[in-house]
């Protein structure tokens, strides 16, 4: 990938407040960037799909150096695809990009948007993808994105549609060798997936494959339906279907929908394709986020609020609990909200978990908060609060065990204990957590059969003296 100048058209995708809202497309670390992906059929190369990673960041996160009348900066991107079902199927790619511009020193601190993408031939499958972006001019300054990427198999004869690429804008033109150019269109991706106040129109690019086509034949059209659902899959709106003419067995689908009227929140756009020649149907969907200034993505309709008097200390405690039981998105969003936003978030978060919403009390909330306090009382050390210990975390997340089996004075084993749980939801009938002191640093979790927890069948051997 060559040199990029600031004269390239770069769109500021979202307002600063929207960017602070946070979601799973974000990187971690000092350099913040957003990453999205789209997979397409790879013509004339069977067994592979063409998968693009799209990136967005602001240029002022890089370190600029003066060079005569120019300022230069640069970044290195290192990408790893690791097949979750086949450790041997791993692909690594890296590239450097230099930015050179006639700007002033003050201009280097401006949040000028920087957008780029790269494509890879990838075997169909499910991949753990890591993308590390490093500031070339400042050692150790980087950001890291981790995510799961699903790469479809397009080597089928059935009607298929590519994944949806979410856009900021699309226009005809561009040289085939230029970045963002696809099939005669200049396609600007939106890796943040944010739409709303600053970007009211959701535009998409997709490709349709294996249409039944005969030049001059009947039924030379296909129909596209566009359906908006909430994150749970309930239909929010069905837009009028559109009929498109076929020009061959494949087609380019470009469409746009205005989404500014919808409340802030997370939505799916479902695109369903029907071949009017043989009535074959296929569909795909893509998650996006509507964000409108002055609204929270986690807006609540609650009446009485358990958190109406939330102060900074209470927000810290609530944030600690979110760290233990929330999703990655919950954690990122909560950390970025102001005090009022956190109150609304917590109202919504706990309302969704209330086992008896018709009553004034919220048993789930009270139970978790009691476990949190118990963990701090029972497991705190001079250097670590109880909720941050392994035992404290398990207590908060799973509750008190049905039985504890302690082994503290065995001649051939280091101290350990086993916590037994019976009939936890979505877990084995008997779930165990083993805590052991394997290195004289205190008892830590060394094995569990719980789904999503660390398991080590050889845990007992690790406790040998």
BELFENNOR-V643777 format. One line per field, one symbol per residue. ss: DSSP state (~ for helix, > for strand, _ for the rest). psi: psi as a letter, one per 20 degrees, with the letter a starting at -180 (. if undefined). burial: + if it has 9 or more other C-alpha atoms within 8 Angstrom, else -. A space follows every 50 residues. Layout:
BEGIN
ss = ???
psi = ???
burial = ???
END
This chain:
BEGIN
ss = ___>___________~~~~~~____>_>>___>>>>>>>>>_______>> >>>>>>>>~~~___>>>__>>>>>>>>>>>>>>______>>>>>>>>>>> >____~~~~___>>>>>>>>>>__>>>>>>>>>>>______>>>>>>>>> >________>>___>>>>>>>>________>>__>>>>>____>>>____ >>>>>>>>>___________>>>>>>>>>>____>>>>___>>>>_____ >>>>>>>>______>>>>>>>>>>>_____>>>>>>>>>>>_________ ___________~~~~~~~~~~~~~~__~~~~~~~~~__~~~~~~~~~~~~ ~___________~~~~~~~~~~~~~~~~~_>__>_~~~_~~~~~~~~~__ __>>>>>_____>__>>>>>>>_______>>>>>>>_______>>>>>__ __________~~~>_
psi = paqpqiiqoppohqqhhghihqaiiqrqahoprqprqpqrqopknqjqqo ppppqprqhiiqoqppncjqpqrrqppppppopiinhinpppqqqqpppp qnrrhhhiiqmpqpprrqqqopqqapqoppopppohjopiorqppprppo orojlrirpqqrqpopqhrqqqaqqhiqqjpoljqooornihjprcgini poqqprppqkqppopirrlkrqppqopprahiippgqoqpqqpqqqjaiq qpopqqppjhiqqpaprpopppppoihjjqqrrrrpprppoppiqqhkpq jqeppikhkpagghhgghhghhhhirrhgggggghiqaghhhggghgggh hhjoimiirhqnhgghgghghgggghghjqrhipqhiirggggggggiap qhqpopnikqhjqrprqpppqplqpkrqgopqpppqnikkjrprpiqqjq pirppnhkhhhijp.
burial = ---+-+------+++--+--++--++++--++++++++++++-----+++ ++++++++++-+++-----++++++++++++++------+-----+++++ +-+----+----+++-+---+++++++++++++++++---+++++++-+- +-++----++++++++++-+---+-----++--++++++++++++++-++ +++++++++++-+------++++++++++++---+--+-------+-+++ +-+-----++---++++++++++++++---++++++++++++---++++- ---------+----+--+++++-+-+--++++++-++-+-++++++++-+ +--+-------++++--++-++--++--++----+++-+++++++++--- +--+--------+++++++++-++--++-+++++++++----++++++++ ---+----+---+--
END
